[in-house]
Amino acid sequence: MNRPQHISIFISALCLPLTAIAQDDNRQNQDEVIVSGIYNQAADVAARPASLDVIDTQQLTRISAVHPAEALNTVAGVNIHRGSGQEHLTAIRSPVLTGGAGAGSFLYLEDGVPLRAAGFANVNGLFEGGTDFAKSIEVLKGPGPAEYGSNAVHGVINIGSADINDPNRIKLMGSDDGFASLTLAQTMGDFRASVSLAHDNGFREDSGFDQQKFQLKYSGGFGPWSVDWLSSFNNLNQETAGFIQGDDAFRDKDIARSNPNPEAFRDGKSYRTQARFARNLGDYTLALTPYARRAELRFLRHFVPGQALEKNGHSSVGLQSALYDDSLNVGFDVEYSDGFLFEFQDNPSRFSFVQGLHYDYEVEAVVIAAYAQKTFALGEALTLDIGARAEYTHYDYDNQANDGRSGRFIRSPDRTDDFLTLTPKLSLSYSSDAGLFYARAARGSRAPQVTDLYSVQLNQVAGAADVETLDSVELGYKYTGRVSMELAAFAMKKDNFFFRNANGFNVTNGKTSHIGIEAAVDFEITPWLRAGFNGTLADHRYAFDLDEGSAANTITDGTRVDSAPDTLATTTLTADVTNTVELGLEWRHVGSYFTNPGNTAQYNGHDIFVGRVSYDLSDAIRLFGRVDNVFDERYADRADFAFGNERYFPGRPRTVFFGLTAAY
């Protein structure tokens, strides 16, 4: 599909709700409130001068996601490629990023605390969060607020845990191809325990997963302090299905269900505990949040020649602190982490992927940060927000193997590295009965991941990766009423972009530019019929030259960044057929995109439909069902080009899910 057609689809989908808003004479109060999460201060989402979306409890219940992507991809500007099982790669106002770039460009939180330490992020990090029993998921698009530093570059995702006074719940879910799950949440006094057990046979050969999550929450008091304590455990055992290869291989039903890598697996465990202590100090609130975490991961690198076994993990402790009122927020954060990585290839050498030990190292990390955010009222309707964060990162790398080179892999001598970042934020907003108009300028940055610095390959030296920065400007409009809408236009430039090219080699000093518009509209057509649209039209380009000796890998200033569709859209229609029956239809659109830096290979995109139905047996019990991929479309959840081959994770064929939820 060419660009004029892309633009036509986007504008056509937007026209109907824009017409409806012109006829909306009776604006209703539908403000959503952030209680805790990305920002310390409670505030209406509609009043925030930033692109902030909240997937609330009602939406999460309706979606009943098997994978976090099913919920998050309903947000304009978000594009999560689902891999095998619970794996994923993320895009928020960006291409779909892999490796250290994919791990380090997005910040995943639970109740405001990062799931992992900044330098030890997991590219598949969402599977460690408690999305199964969340009350909400918040998505901030673009650089994060002053409260957060490294990894809050392209966006922030915060998983909000359920309140202890929420109803007790049980949810049973299954499918026609072997998926089954049980989710249970029970409040006992000031404590709430939640557990999730899931099993999936996988629709491809020798694939599937078993996953268990547990969460314990306490809300109460300790003298003058209010206390919210959360502890979580996650265990994933996954039999991974690898890429299928060949021109449009996903279109062949038999190939799509095959698994070229039946030996591949991913086993991960994570443990986290955190407690937020808050008290009033005059007109201010003081909040202290100590936390501790442990993460372990073991998997086969099936996506590269040689298929080495990697083991990694880290332990960390930290403290977030904040002193704030309605207009001022200042804070100081500190974190210590101790991590390791071990990589060994049992298979015979293939190309420069040699048999034997690749890496064995440990890294200690210290992060110290301070921030301030101030709001100024410039009149009854005009508001100015100014903020900044300074963050210092220190790495102490200890090589546990012999120094030197093994094939493409280079084991560097012991060393230390230090990084200092400063990320300013500025926004101006005007609020009236017509809605909120705002302009925002912000910088996001990240210190390199430890793998960027120390999993060194040919044409790279240890410590060569530098701080990655993203400068963003955004204009936006928000309106809340019978028709609720958000519009945003953004432009961004990124320096020191660290990524791996189609031959698996590291590029340390890339530059990219990003420009786009987003729209999110929800409106009531009739008292019983509602519609929603979330769409993005964007352009992502390389802003530097790199000659890699082949057309597929050579980057030219101005060419399109791979894995970056022009258009993304989700359109929903929900009907209350009776007081107890609800029907829904969802259209998910992913536009075409190039699959390599040289723009010589392309995936043509896809359109998938999901049907939903629910029936309330009583006020407490609901039966539900959905059909994914209603028309059994042959498509790819992810398409890319690597090591000379077109590769795909095929999308799930038509699948029926069903279940019940009960509150008691």
N, C-alpha and C positions, 0 to 999 in steps of 0.2 A: 504494500500500500504506500503511495507517495505522500509527501507532506501535506499538500492541499486537502487530500482526503482525510488525513489525520486531524487537521484543524477543523474540518467540517464536522467530523464525529464529535469532537470536544464541544464545539459551539452549539451543535444541535441538542446535545444532551443537557446543556446549560440553559437553553432558551425557555423551556417550559417552566422551571422554577423561577426564573427571572421575571417571567410574565406574571406568575402567581404572586410574587412579592409586591408587584405594583398594585395589586388589588387587595392587599392585606391592610384593612382599616383598623383591625382590633388586635394589637400586639399583646401577646400573653407573656407572663413571666415564667420563663423556663430556665433560669440561671442554674448552671452547674457549679458546685463549690468544691475547690480543692481543700481537703481537710489536712492532709499531709502528703509529702511525696517530693516532687521536683523542687517546689518552693517551700520555704518554712511558713510564710504567712498565708493564712486562709484567704481566698479571694475567688470571685466569680471567674470562671474560665473566659466568659465573654468580655471581661474587663482587662485581661492580660494583653499587653502589647507585644504579642508573639504568636506564632503558629503552634497552638497547644490544643491537642485533641484528647478527649477522654472517652474510652470505650467503657460504658458503665455496666452495672450488674445485669440490667435488663437485656442489653445487647449481648453480653457474654453468655447469658442463659439461652438466648435465641440462637446464637451461633453454635454453641456446644462444640467448641473446637477440639479436634483430635491433635492438631499441631498449632502452635502459636501463630503461624503464618495465616491461618484461616481467619483469625480475628484482626491481626495487624494490617493485612493487605486491604482492609476496608477503609483505611485512612489514606487520604490523598497524599501523594508524595512518597508513600512507603511501598517497597517492592521486595518481598522476601522470597528468595528461591528456596524451595524445599528440596533437600537432598534425600538420601535414603533414611528411612526411619525418622528419627528426631533431629537429624542434621539440618542445617540451614545456612544460607548466606544472606546478608542484609544489605538493603539500600534504603536510605532516607535522604531525599534530595541529592542523590548520588548514583553512580553506577553500582551494580552489585559487586561488592569488594570481597577479595579472597585473602588468605594468608594473614600476615601481620596487619595489613591495611584493613581487612575485614574485621579482625579482632579489635583493633585499636581505634577505629573511627566512630564507634557507637558505644554509648555508655548504658549498660543495663543495670537497673536498680531494683531493689525490693524495699518498700517503705523508706525510700530515700537513701539507702546504703548500697554501694556497688556490689554486685554479685561476686566480682573478682577484683584483685588488686590491679592497678592500671597497667603495669608492665607485663602482667601474666594473664591477659584476657584470653577468652576462648571464642574462636570464630563461630562456634555453635552455642554460644553462651545462654541463649534463651531456654534451653532444655533444663537448665539448673534452677529456673525460677518457679515460683508457685502459681503459675497461670491457671492450673486446674481448679483452684479454689479461691481465685482472686475476686475482690469486690469491684475492681476497676483496673484498667491499664491506661496510663497516661503516655502520650507521645508528644515530645517537643521536637519540632523540625528545625534544623539549622543549629548553629553553635549554642551550647547550653548556657544557662545563667551563671552569674558569678559564683554561685554556691558550688559549682563543679568545674574541674579542670580537665586533666588528661582523659582522652577518649570521648569527651562531649564535643565532638568536632562536627559531624554531620547531623547528629540527633541524639536524643535521650529517650529511653523507654523505662518507665517506672511501673512496677507491679504493686498494686495496693492490696494489702492483706485484708481479709474480712474483719469486721468489728466483732468483739466478743458478744455483743447483744443482738447480733443478727440471728435469725432463726436457725435451729438445727436443720441440717439438710442431708439427704442421701440421693445419689444419682447413679443409676445403672445405665450402661450404654453398650451396644453391640453393633455388628455389621454383618452383611451377608458373605464377607470373605475372611472372617476370623479375627476381627478386632473385638476386644471386650475390655470394659473398664468399670471400676467401682470408685466413687468419690464419696467420702463421708466427713461431715463436720459436726462437732458436738461441743456445746458450751457447758462448762461445769463451774458455776460460781464466777470467779474472775478469770478463768482460763477457757481457752477455746482450742480444741485439738482437731486437726484436719489431716486426712490421709487420702492418698490417691494410688490406686493399683491399676496398671494398664498392661495389656498384652495385645500384640499385633502379629499375625502370621506373615504380614507383608504380601503385597500382590505380585512380587517377583520371586523367583526361585531362591531358596536358601537365604531368605531375608526375614526381617521382623525384629521385634524388640520386646523386652519386658522392662517396665519402669515402675519404681516405687518412690513416692514422695510423702514426707511427713512434716507437719508444721505444728508448733505449739506456741500459743500467744497468751500473754497475760496483760491485762490493763487494770491498774489500780493506783494506789498512792503510797508514798513513803515520806512521812512527815509533810513538809511543804511542797514536796515534789510529786508531780504526776508521772507515772511510769508506764511505758508501753514496751514490753519485752517480746521478742520474736526469735524463735529458734527453728531451723529448717534442716532437713536431710533429704538428699536426692541420690538415687542409685539407678543407673541405666546400664543394661546389658543388651547390646544391639548386634544382630547379624546383618552386616552391611552389604547392600547391593551396589556394585560399582557402575561406572559409566558404560553405556553401550556405545559402540563406535560405528561410523559409516554415515554417508550422506542420507539425512532424514531417516535414520535407523528407527526412531521412535514411532514412525508410521506403520512399521511391521509389527503386528500383534504378538507374534511368537518371540521376536527379538526383544520387544519392549518388556515382556515378562521374564526374560532370561537374566542371568546374573554372571557376567564374565569373571567375577571375583568372589566365588563362594567362600573363600578363606578369610575375607575381610571382616573386621569386627570393630566395635567401639565400646569400651567399658569405662564408665565415669562415675565417680562419687564426689559429693560435696557436702560440707557441713558448715553451717553458719549460725551465729548467735549475735544478737544486737539488742540494745536497750536504750530507749530515748527517755531521758530524765528532763522534765521541764518544770520551771517554777516562775512566778511573777517576781520581778524586782522593780517595784514602783510601776512606771508606765511601760516597762520593757518585760520581755520574756527571755529567760536564759534556758537554752536547750543544750544538753550534753548527750552525745550518742557514742558510747564505746561499743566496739564490735570485735569479733574474732571469726576467722574462717579457715577452712582447709579444703582444698580441691585436689583430686587425683584423676588422671586420665591416661588410658592405655588404648592404643589403636594401631591398626595396620594402615600404612600410607598407600592405599590401593590406587590412588589417583596419580601416582608418578611411577616411572620405570624403577624396578628394583624392589618396590613395596617393602620398605624398611619398617620395623616395629619402633614406634615412639612411645616413651613413657614420660610424662611430665606431671608436675604438681607444685603447689606452693601452700605455705601457711602464712597467715598475716594477722596482725592486731592493729587497731587504729582507734582514733577518736575524732568525731566531728563536734564542733562547738559553734553556737550561734547566739547572738544577742540581738533582739529585734523588736520593733513595734510595727505600726502600719506603714511607716515611711522609711525606716532605716533597718538595715540588716548587715551586721558585721560578724565575721567568724574566723576561726583558726582551726586547721585540720592537720593531723599528723598520722602517718602510717608506716609500719615496718613489715617487710615481707621477706621470706626465705624460700626460694624455689629451686627447682632442678629440671633438667632435660637430658634424656638418654635416648639415643637413636642408633639402632643396629640393623644391618641388612643380612639376613640369612641367605637370601637368594643369590645365585651367581651374578657376577657383574653384568650390567647392561648399560652400554654407552658409558657415561661418566658416573653413573650410579653404581659404585663399587661394593663388592661384598665385604662385610666386616663392620667395624665400628665407624660411625659417622661423627657423633657428638656424645660427650659426657661432661656436663658442667653444672655448677651451682651458681646462683646469683642471690646476693642479699640486696634489698632495695629499701631506701628511706625516702619518703615523700613528705614535705612540709609545705603548707600553703596558708595564705591569708587572703581574705576578700572583704569587700565592702560594697554595698548597694544602697543608694539613696534616691528617694522619690521627692520631687518638688512640684507643688501645685502652682501653676503659672496663671491661674484663674479658675473660674468655676468649672470649666470644661477641658482645659489644657493641662497636661501632665508631662513632666520630664523625668526620666529615669536614667541615672548614671551609675555605673558599677565597674569594678575591675577585680581581677584575681591574679595574684603572684604565686607561682608554684616552683619549688625546687625539688629536683629528683636526683638521687645518687644511687648508682649501681656499683656493686663490688662483685666482679666476675672471677670465678675460680675454676680453671680448667682441670678436670679430673682425669684426663687422658693425656697421651703424648701430644706435644705441640707439633703442628705440621699439616700437610695436605694428604687427603685420601680421596683420589678421584676429583670430583667437583667440590668436595667438602674440605673446609679449612678449619683446623682447630687452633685457635689463637692462644698465645700466652695469657697469663692472668693480667687483669687490668681493672681500672676504675673509670667510670664515666659520670659526668655531671651535666645537668640541663636546668636552665632557668627559663620559665615562660611567663609572659604577662599578657593577659587577655582582657582588653577593655570591652565594655558593653554600653550602648546608648540607645534610648528609645524616646520617641515623642508621640503622644496620643491625644486625640480629641474625641470626647464622648458627648453624644446628644441623643435625642429621641430617634434620630435617623440611624443610630448605630455607633460603633467605635471605628475611627480611622487612626491608623498608626504607621509610623516609620521606625525601623529598627536597624542599627548597625552593630555588628558583633564580630569578634574574633574568637575562633576556636583553635585549640592546639593540642598536641599530644607529644610527650616524650616518646622515643621509640620503644616498641616492645622489645623484650630481652631477646626474642628470636630474630628481630631485625638486626640487632647489634652483634649477636654472638653465634647464631647459626649461619656462619659466613660461608659463602660460595665463591667460585671463580669470579674474577674481575671485581672483587669486593675485599675490603679490609675491615677488621673489627673496629667498631666505633664509627664507621663512615656514615651511618644513618644519622640525620640531624632532626631537630624538632620540626614536626609537620605543622603548618599553620593554614587556616582557612579564614579568609576575610569575606564577610557576608553583609549585604544590604537587602532590606526587605520592605515592601509597602503592603499594607493589609487593611482589610475591612471586615467587621463582624456585625451581625445583626441577629437578634433573638426575638422570636415571635411565633405566630402560626407558621410562618416560613422562617426558618433559621438558616443562616448562611455565613460562610467564611470565604473570602477571596484573598489571595496573596500572590505577589510577584516577587521573585528573588533573583539576585545575581551574586555569584561567588567566585573567588579565585583561590586556588590551593597551591602552596609551595612545598618543596621537599617531600613530594608524594612518593612514598616507599611502596613498591609493589613487585610482584613476580610476573615476568612476561610469559609468553606462550611456550617457551622452552624451559621454564622453571627457574630462570636466573633472576637474581635480585636487581632491581633498578632503584637507586637511592635518592635521586634528585629530580623526580618528575614534577611537571606542572600541569594543572588542568583548570578549565573554566566551566562554569555551570550557570545556566539561565533558564527560568521557567515560570509558569503560572500554575496555580492550584485553585480548585474550587471544591467546596463541600456544602451541599444544600440538602435540607430536610424539610418537607412540607406536607401538610394535610390536604389531600385532594377533596375528600369528603370526611364526615365524622368516622367512617369505617375503613377508609383507604388512605394509606400513607406511602410516600415515595422518598427516596434518597439518592443522591448522586455524589460521588467523590471522584475527582479526576485531576490529572496532571498532564501538562504539555511542557516538555523540557528538552534542553539541548546541552549535552555534555561533551566537551572537546578537549583533546590534548593541546597543551600550549608550549610544547618544546619539540625538538627533533632528536631522534635516536636511530641510528643505522645499525640494525641487527643482522644485516646480510641476507635477509629473506623478505619477500613481500609481505608474508603473514605477520612478521614481527616488527618490521620497520615502522617507526612512529614519525609522522610528519605534523608539524605545527598546524592545527586547524582540523585534523581528522577526528572522527567521532571516537569517543571512548567506548570500548567493547562492554557488553552486558549493560547497556543503558538505553532502554526503549524511549522513543519519542513520546509515546502516550501510554498512560495507565488509567484505568477507570473501573469503578464498581458502581452499578446501578441496582437499587433494590425497590421492590414493590411488596407491601405488606397489607393484607386485608383481614379485618375481623369479620369473618363470615357470619358467626353468631357470637353470643356472649362467651362461648366456651371453645370455639374453633378459630384458629388463626392459620392463614395460608401465606406463604412468602415465596418470592422468586428473586434470585440474585444473578446478575450478569457480570462476570469478571473479564475484563479486557486487558490484554498485555500486547503492546505494539511490537513491531519488528525491531531487531537490534543486531549490530555486528557482534561477532563472537571472537574476533582477534584484533590486536592493535592496528594491523595493517589494513583493516576493513575489507579483507578479501573473502570472508565467509560471513553468512548472515542467517539468523533465525527469523522466520516470517511472523512470529507472534501467534496468539491464539485467543479465542473467545470461549469461555466455559460458563455453563449455566448450572445453578444449584436450586433445587426445589425444597421447600420446607413446609411442614404441617405440625400443628400442636393441638392437643385436646385436653381441656381441663376437666378431669374427673371430679374434682372438688376444688375448694379454695386452696388446698394444700398439695394436691397430687396432679401432676401434668404428664401426659404421654406426648412424645414427640418423635418425629422422623424426618429424615432428609435424604435427598438423592444428590450425590455429588456427580458432576459431569453428566448431566441428564441425557445428552445426545451422544454419549460415548465417544467424544472427540479424541483423536490421536494427537497428543501434544507433548511438549517437554516442560517439566518444572524448571529445568535449567539446561541451557545449551552453551557450550563453549568449544574452543579450539585449542588443543595443546599437543605438543610433541608431534606435530604434523597430522593430527587426526581431528575430525569433528566428533564431539562427544556429547552425550545427553544423559540426563536423569529423566526417564520417561514419566509423564504424568499418570496419575491413578485413573484406571478405566472407571466406567460407571459403577458406583458403589452405593448401596443402601445402608444408612445408619438409622438406628432406632433406640429408644430408651424411655426412661421415666425419671422424674425428679419428685421428691416429696419433702415438704417442710413440716417440722413437728416441734 
